Amino acid sequence: MKQYKHHAILITTRHRKLIEELRLKAKEFFLKGMQAKTGHSLVGEITPSIIGDFYTMVIFPDGSKEGYETSEEADNIRGKIIASIKELNQKAGNQELSFVEISYGSDTEPAAIINEN
C-alpha cells in the first residue's frame, strides 16, 4: 500500500534578484516536467522578512502518494531546483541561497531533513 510523505523546500536569501531568477526556473521546471498543468502553483511567492532584509520562497508538497507518477515527477523537479540553487551559488562564489528540503507526514517514517546547505 502506497503512503503519503510530503516533501517541501524552503529557500532564503538576501538577494531578491537571485531568488526571483530561481522562482522563474522552478515554475518552468513544473510547467515542462509535470503532466499536471497546475504543478507550477507549487512554487510559492517570494516573501520578505520583517527585519534583516531576507527573502524566502517555498516549494510546496505535491500531495501525491509515494511512487505515483505525480510524486515521481515532483521528486525529479525538486532535484532540478536544488541543482539550480547549487549552480546559482557557485556562480555567485558563495552560498547566497540557503535551502532545506524536508519530508513529513509519513505513517512509517519520522519527519526529516532530506537535503540542505
C-alpha positions, 0 to 999 in steps of 0.5 A: 500500500502506497503512503503519503510523505510530503516533501517541501523546500524552503529557500532564503536569501538576501538577494531578491534578484537571485531568488526571483531568477530561481522562482522563474526556473522552478515554475518552468521546471513544473510547467515542462516536467509535470503532466499536471498543468497546475504543478507550477502553483507549487512554487510559492511567492517570494516573501520578505522578512520583517527585519534583516532584509531576507527573502524566502520562497517555498516549494510546496508538497505535491500531495501525491502518494509515494511512487505515483507518477505525480510524486515521481515527477515532483521528486525529479523537479525538486532535484532540478531546483536544488541543482539550480540553487547549487549552480546559482551559488557557485556562480555567485562564489558563495552560498547566497541561497540557503535551502532545506528540503524536508519530508513529513507526514509519513505513517512509517517514517519520522519527519526529516531533513532530506537535503540542505546547505 
